[in-house]
């Protein structure tokens, strides 16, 4: 979703940002519950999982924003990249 937000504009960004906030909130609760359930993970593995979860959305937004600024939003290439990234985010 972070990638999709980065290459979107206008009202779409607002809708995707709301979806991202709610999705990340509940996903974070689920991850925390699983880690608190003592699944016999080492502390290093728990920290790694938390760090991946924490940086994945902002990292995706940075990549998407970088792609969005380097391309003309009215070009066919931009629409192709936006469609491709949306497909990746949807789990094509």
C-alpha positions in Angstrom: 0.0 0.0 0.0 2.9 2.3 0.6 4.0 1.9 -3.0 0.5 2.6 -4.2 0.3 5.8 -2.1 3.6 7.0 -3.5 2.4 7.0 -7.1 -1.1 8.2 -6.5 -2.5 11.7 -6.4 -5.4 13.7 -5.0 -8.3 12.0 -3.4 -6.9 8.6 -4.0 -4.0 9.3 -1.6 -6.5 10.2 1.1 -8.4 7.0 0.7 -5.3 4.9 0.6 -3.8 6.6 3.6 -7.0 5.8 5.6 -6.8 2.2 4.5 -3.1 2.1 5.4 -3.6 3.5 8.8 -6.4 1.0 9.7 -4.6 -1.9 8.1 -1.3 -1.3 9.8 -3.0 -0.7 13.1 -4.8 -4.1 13.1 -1.8 -5.9 11.6 0.4 -4.4 14.3 -2.0 -5.7 17.0 -2.0 -9.1 15.4 1.8 -9.2 15.2 2.2 -8.0 18.8 -0.3 -10.6 20.0 1.6 -13.4 18.2 4.9 -12.2 19.6 3.5 -11.9 23.0 2.1 -15.4 22.8 5.7 -16.8 23.1 6.0 -18.7 19.9 9.5 -19.7 21.0 11.1 -17.1 18.7 14.5 -15.8 19.7 14.6 -12.2 20.7 16.6 -11.4 17.6 13.9 -12.9 15.4 11.2 -10.9 17.2 13.2 -7.7 16.8 13.7 -8.5 13.1 10.0 -9.1 12.5 9.1 -5.9 14.2 11.6 -3.9 12.3 10.5 -5.3 9.0 6.9 -4.4 9.9 7.9 -0.9 11.0 9.8 0.1 7.9 7.9 -1.6 5.2 5.2 1.0 4.6 7.4 4.1 4.9 10.0 2.5 2.6 7.3 1.7 0.1 6.0 5.3 0.2 9.6 6.6 -0.4 10.0 4.3 -3.4 6.6 5.3 -4.8 7.1 9.0 -4.2 10.6 8.8 -5.9 9.0 7.1 -8.9 6.2 9.6 -8.9 8.5 12.6 -9.0 10.8 11.3 -11.7 7.9 10.6 -14.2 5.4 12.8 -15.9 2.0 12.0 -14.4 0.3 12.5 -17.7 2.4 10.0 -19.7 1.5 6.5 -20.6 4.7 5.2 -18.9 3.5 6.7 -15.6 0.1 5.0 -15.9 1.9 1.7 -16.7 4.1 2.0 -13.6 1.1 3.0 -11.5 -0.9 0.0 -12.7 2.1 -2.3 -12.2 2.7 -1.1 -8.6 -1.0 -1.3 -7.8 -0.9 -4.9 -9.1 2.1 -5.7 -6.9 0.3 -4.2 -3.9 -2.8 -6.2 -4.6 -0.8 -9.4 -4.8 -1.3 -10.1 -8.5 
